Every structure is written in structure tokens, then in C-alpha cells.
Amino acid sequence: MDMTTKPCTLAQPCTLAKPCGLIGGKLGHSYSPVIHADLGDYEYRLWELEEEQVGAFVRSDAYRAMNVTIPYKKTVMPYLDIITPEAERIGAVNTITRTPDGKLRGDNTDYYGFLQMLRGLHLTLTGKKVMILGAGGASATAQAVTMDQGAAEMRVIAHADNTPETMAKYTDTQVLINCTPVGMYPKNGVSPVSLDYFPHLEGVLDMIYNPAKTRLLLDAQERGIPSINGLVMLVAQAKRASELFFDTTIDDSVIPAITDKIVRSSRNIVLIGMPGCGKSTLGKALAEITGRPFADTDDMIVERAGRSIPDIFAEDGEKCFRQIERDCVAKICAEHGMVIATGGGAPVQPGNGDLLRQNSLVLYLRRDLSALPTDGRPLSQSGKLAEMEKVRGPIYKQICDAEIVVDDDIAVTLARAKEVLGI
């Protein structure tokens, strides 16, 4: 039998006891089980498959219903009995269910998910000039929604056409949608395009959700342009998929609720401030009450270098120290659900601010200079703490999400932090 062309019809439909789940290539960082656990009381598994395994699995009775992610949204289509017009139009299937007579039905809930992403940004595409970066499956979804929303113009820029010359032709772009993987974990910190080309932008949408703030979204934030990542889309498409799994209706209010829950649990809590202001002390206390792992970038530096920080300064100089520090900041801030204390100078080094913010809520701890210790702190011992704070303070303020005044009593400081964090 030619499995690439002949669809299958299962003799026995799947029973309620069979699990739902997700198939894809690499699923280690998937939020899908967490999302579906909040959508209903059913088992939801992850199945990592090689391409040659996909057809047999789709045709099996190992599941009740399932989602499909990269790179198999097109791969599964020849194995299905029914493909909905919406999925056919987009050219991709991300949800497979079974009809009462056991036929396999392919649907695409990404369309609904992207609509919710637009609504989350309170943005309409009607009459707008829209640029879509990328020409793959995610782009097809964005294109379908953009056309249906009545955009005045839609510019689809494939990777080969993403050049300065091309971008210079479209400076009137009002909405930018990134459908490429540029900037996605683990290749954080890069952007598919400079926003300098687009002085009239009203919104930036990035389908990436890991990291939470890509370089593109950070650039938009710095310019005051409304922006959003793809987490809302992920939750919304899962909600619609769950409705299809069980032929039911779920209220849309679960979308922001689940999205917020994931954000709160997955984001890091990063503490910045002058050396000796109490970042490590507060960080350990927060880690204990939240059950999160704690990391101190200064401790990471010492472990990596095999020397104390004063020794690194004395033997190799500040430049060497800052490079080790940047590597440690980049590594730990790409993680999720951590409490992280940073060295006083880490946030002020070029590029580190973005690394700290990409997955984190950043808290700036302010403490009176006279209360700051200097032992074991090479720069603090220079007698120029006031000058350091004058330079660093504005940068701390710029990258932080909230400020906390440090009290000599850790219980008071902890209470202030808990209030800010809502815990």
C-alpha cells in the first residue's frame, strides 16, 4: 500500500480510555501538557517521532485525538480521511480527531489561535499594511487571517528576500508579524529584522514564545510599540483543539487565565542592584517560599573560573571577568522558573540587559549606600560607590519591572517583594 497517497480508515474508533497528545520532532520544552491539564481532566502525552514513524502512528489506534507540531503539520495530511477546508486552505493540519465511524479528520486550530493573539494585542488588521516575515506553515496561517481581516496590503517576505533593499521598500508597514524561528531558544538574542526600517509601526507580533521576549519584541518595547509573543496563540489553539477532541465548548476566559498562569510559573525572578544590596539574601528567601531553584551569577563565575572574583580581577582584569559574567548571565537567564541574583555590574554591560529581561521579571533592589558592604568587592573598594550608583542607577531603572527598597530586616524586604510578585 502506498502510504503517501492512500488514506486510512480505522476499523475500531479509539475509546475514551486512550490518551490525547502531541506528536512532533523535538518536544522537550513543550507547554502543551500543562495547558491541556488546565483545559480538562484527560491524559495528554508527548510523542517524539522520526518522520518515518509518523504515518504508522497516525494510522494506529494508540490515541483518542492529538495535536501535531513542527515538522509534521504537512506530513500527516496524506494519512487522513477528511481535511477541513480551513486546514486545506492553510496547507497544514495541527489537530487530528476521529469521527463516530472511525475516520481520521484533520483540522487547523492555529487560525483561531492567531486571531486570539491579535485580540490579545487589541489590534485590528483592517485597512493596515502588514508585513509577514517567513513563508512556511506559520506564515500560511498568518496570511489566511490577514486576508480575512481585510488588510490593505500584505507583504510576505521569505528568508531569501529579507534584505535591507527589500525592507527599505516597505517603510510604510504598520503591522509586523514574525513567522520565522529567528530569535527562538536556544539561539536567543537575534532579530529577523531591524525596526529602524518601519517608523509607522502600530504593532509587532512574534509567534515565538521561548524566550518570552525575543530581541524583536524587546526592540518594539524600547520604541513603545505594542507587541505580543506567541504564547496566547499556543494556549488558544490548544483550547480549540480540546473542544474538537471532546465535541464540547470551553469558555474563552480560560485563554488569558492559562496564559497568565504559565507566565507566572515559567518566568524567572531576576534581582539587580548595587553590590551588597541584598540580592542573594532576598533571592534565597524567595526561592525557599516559591520552591524555585536559586542561582547567583557571581557564584557561577567563581565555579567556572575556579578562582575568587578578586583573584580574577587581579590576575586577568575586569574585561576577562565581564566576559565570563556575560556567558553565565546568558546561560542562566535562558532557563525558566528560576530566582536569579546578579552581580552589581552585570545589568550595565552592553547586551546583558536584554539577556536578563528575555524570560524574567526584573526587580531592582535599592539600598542606602552607607549600608553597602565592600569586603571582597574590588570595584566597591575603590571608594567610588556614589559615582557607580550615579551611572548604574538609571540603567537599573530602565531595565527593571519594579523597584523594591531594601530594609535591614529581611522579613520587611521579603514582604515587599511578595507584594510586587503577588504571592
N, C-alpha and C positions, 0 to 999 in steps of 0.2 A: 504493500500500500504506500502511495506517495503521501507522506505526512505533511508536506509543504502545501498541498493543494486540496486534499480531501478532508472536509470537516468530520468531526466525530459526533456520535450520538450515544450517550451513556445508557446502558440498559437499565441501570438502577440509580435513581437520583440519590444524592447524598442525604444522610439523615441528620437530625438536629444534633446528634452526638458528635458529629465531625467538626473539626475546628475551622475557623476562618483564619486568614493570614495574609502574608505579603511575600511575593517572590521578586527576586532581583539579583543583581550581581554581588554587590557589597552592601551589607545591611547592618554592620556593627554599630553605627551611630543613629539608627532609625528611632524616631519618636513614635512610630505607629502603634506599638503595643501599649504605650502609656495613653495615647489618645483614645484608642478603642476600649481600654479598660474603663474610661470615664463615659463612654458612649453607651455601654450596655454590659450585661453580665454574660459574656461569652468568651470562649478561648480564642486567642489571637496569636498566631505563631509567625516566626520569620523563617523563610526557606531560601537560603542562598543556593542558587543553581548555576551550573555551567550551561552555555547555550544549547548544547546537545541534549540536555536533560529537560529542557522546557516543554517540548511537545508532549512527551510521555507524561509529565507531571500534570499538565493542563488537562489531559485526556483521562487522568486517573480519577478514582473516587476517594482520594485522600483528604479532601476538603469539602466544606459546605459551600463556601464562596471565598473569593480572595481579591486582593489588590495586586497590581503589577507596577513595578517601578523600573528605573533605568537598569539595564539597557534593553528591556524586553517588551516595551509597550507596543511595538510593531511586531515583534517576533511571535507573540501569542495569537495574532489575528487569523492566520490560516487554520488554526485548530478549533475555531469557534463556529457554532451553527448559526448564530444570529449576531449581527453587529448593528447597534443603533445608528440612526442617521447622524447623530451628533459625533459619535466616535468615528464613523466613516468619513465625515467631513474633516475632522481634525487629523485623521490618519493614524490614530493611536488608541489603544484600549488600556485603561488603568483599573478597571473593575470587572470581574467575571462572576456571574451568578448562574443559577440553574433554574430553568423553567419547571413548572409542575410535571411536565412529561420528560424531564431529564436532559433537555438541550442546554448547551452552553451559550450564554448570552454575554456579549462584550459591550461595555459601556465606557463612557469617559466622564468622570466627575471633576476633572481638572477645570473644565469650563465653569462649573458652578463655583469651584474654589477660587478661581481668578476673579470672578465677579465679586465675591466677598472680600477679596483683597482690595479691590477698587473702593468698595464701600467702607472698608476699614480706614482708608485714607480720605474718605469723604470727597472723592474725585469722580467727575464725570468726563468721559472722553468725547462727548457730543460736540462736534464742531472744532475739535482740537487737532493740532498737528502732532502726530505720535510717531516716535522712533522706537523700533523694536530691535534690540541687539541679539543676533543669533538667528539661525534658520532651521533649528532642529524641532523636536517634538514639543518642547515647552513653548517655542516660538509659534508653532501652529495653533496652540490654544490661545495665546495672546492675540494672534491675528484674527481668529474667529470672533473673539469677544470685541476686539477693537472695531471690526467691521460692523458687528451687530449694534454697537453702541453709537454708531453714526459719526465716527471721526471724520474730520475734514480731509486729512491726508494720513496715510500710513506708510512709513519708510521702514522697510525690513533690511537690516544691514547684516549680511553674512560675514563670517570671520575674514574672508579674503578681501572684503570691501571696507573693512574697518581701518581706514587710513585717515590721516589728517586732511588730505584733499577732499575725501568724501564728507567728513564731518563739517568742513568749512562751508559746504553747500547747504547745510541744514541748520543754520544758526537760529532759525525761527521755531525750532522744535519746542513744543510746550510740555509734552509728557515723554519721559524716557523710561523704557521697560527693558531690564536686563534679563535675557533668557539664556545667557551663556553661563558656563561654570567658572568663569574668571573671577577669582577672589574667594572661591569656596575652600573650606578646610580640606586638606592641610596646607593649601597654597594661599594662605591669608595675606592680606595687605596689598594686593594689587587690584587695579581697577580696569575695566574693559575700555574706558574712555574718560577723557578729561571733561569735566563740566564747564570748563572755561569756554568751550565752543558754544554753549547754549545759555545766553543771557536772559532768555524769556521762559525758562522752565517753571512750571507750576506744580510738578510732581515727579518723583522718581520712585519706581517700583523695581525691586530686585527679588527674583524668585528664590535666590539663595537664602537659607535661614541658619546656616552654620558656616561662619560666625554670624551672630545676631546682627552685628553692624559691620558690613563689608566696607572696604575702602570707598566704594561708590556711595554708600549710604552715609558714611562719615563726611565725605565731601559735600553731600547735599545738606547735611545737618549744619555744617560750618557756614553754609551760604543761606541758611534759613529756609530751605526748600522742603516742603512736606515730603516725607519719604516713608517707605514701609518695606519690611522684608517678607519672605515667603511663608512664614510660619502660619499666618492666618489662612493662607491658601491651603496649606497642608492639613490644618485642622478641619477646614470647611469641606474639602474634598472627601476626607475620612468620614465626616458626618453624613454626607450624601451617600457615600458608599455603604455605610451601615444601614441607612434607610433601604437601600436596594437589597442588601443581604437578607433582611428580615421583612421586607414589604411593609414598612412602617413609616411613621413620621416623627422626626425629632425636632424640637423647637430650636430655632436659630440662636436663641440666647446661650446655648451651650458653646457656641463658637468662641466668643470673647472670654467666657469663663474658663474653658480649657486652655486657650492660648495664654491667658494671664497666669494660670497655674503652672504651665510649662516654663514660662519666662521666669517666674519667681524661683522655681526649683532648679533650673538649669544655669541661671546667670551666676557669675562669680560675684563675691563682695570684695572689692579691692580697696585697701586703705592706703592713703597717701598723706604726706605731711612732712614737716621738718624732722631731721634726725632726733630721736629721743622723745618724740611727742606721745608715744604710747601705742603705736600701730600694732606691734607684736602682742602686747598685753591685751589690748581690746580684741585683736584678731583671734587669739586663743580662746578668749571668753565667748566670742560669737560662735566659733567653731564648736565649742562644747554644747552650747544651748541649741544650736541648729542641727547638730550631727553631721556637719560638713568637714571634709579634710581641711587642714590648715597648712599653708606654705608661707615661708618667709624668703623673699628673694635674696636677702643677704646671706642667709643660711645656705641657700642653693649655690651661691657664688663661692662660699668657703669650701663646700663639699666638692664642687667641680674643680677648683684651683688647688685644693689640698693645702691651702695656706690661709692665714687670717687676712682680713681686709687691710689692716695697717701694713702687713708684710707685702701684699700685692701692690699697694701704693708705693711703698719704699723701694721695692725691687724692680717693678715694671712700670710704675707711673699710673696716673689716672686714666689715660687713654686705654690702656690694657684692661683696667678694671671696668670701664664703661662698656667695652665690647663683650666681656664675659657677662656683665649685668644685662645687656640687651638680649643676649642669647637666652638667658634664664627667664627674662620677662616674656619673651616671645613664646617660649615653651610652655610656661605655666598658665599664661593668660589665654592660650588656645584651648585649655581644658574648660570643664563646666562644673558648676556646683561647688566651687572652692571658696575658702576665705583666704585672701592673699594680702600679706603685708609687704610693702615695698620699701626700698631704701629711699632716703630723702631726696636724692638727686635723680632717681630713676625717671620720674614723670617729666623732668625738664629736658631730657636728652631728645634730640630730634627723632621723631618717629615712634618714640615709646608711648606717647600719649594715646596714639591710635591703637597700639597693642593692648594697652590697659583697658581701653573702652570697648573693644570689639565684642566681648562677651560678658560685660560686667556692669554692675552698679558701683560707681566710684565715690567713696566718701573721703572728704578732706578733713583731717583732724587738726584743729587749731589749738595751740597751747602757748601760754606766755613764754617768751624767750628765756626769761630768768629761771624757768623751771626745767629747761632742757639740759640733760647731762651731756658731757663731751668726752668722757673716757672711751677710748677705743674708736673714736670717730675722727679720722685725720682732718677732714675739712672743717668740722666743728671746732677743733682745737686751734684753728687759725685766728680766733678772736674776732671773726667777722660774721657772726651769726645774723646780726641785723641786716648786713648787706646781702647775705644769702637769702634771707626771707624777702627782702625787697624785690629780688629777681624772681625767686621761686613762687612767692605767694600768688601773683597774678596768673601764673601758669597753672598752679593747683586749682585756682578758682575756675579757670577756663575749662578744664577737663573734668571737673567733678560734677556729680549729680546732686550732692548735698554736702553741707558743712556741719561738723559737729565740734562743739567746744569741749576740750578735754578737761575734766575735773581731776583733782588729786585723788578723789575717791573713785575707784574703778566702777563701783556699783552705779554711781551717778552717770558716768560716761556710757556705761553699758545700757542704762535705761534710755538715754538719749538716742543711742544707736538703734535700739529696738523700736523706738517710736518712729524713727525715719524709715526703718525696714518694714514696719507693720507687723512685727512678730511679738 
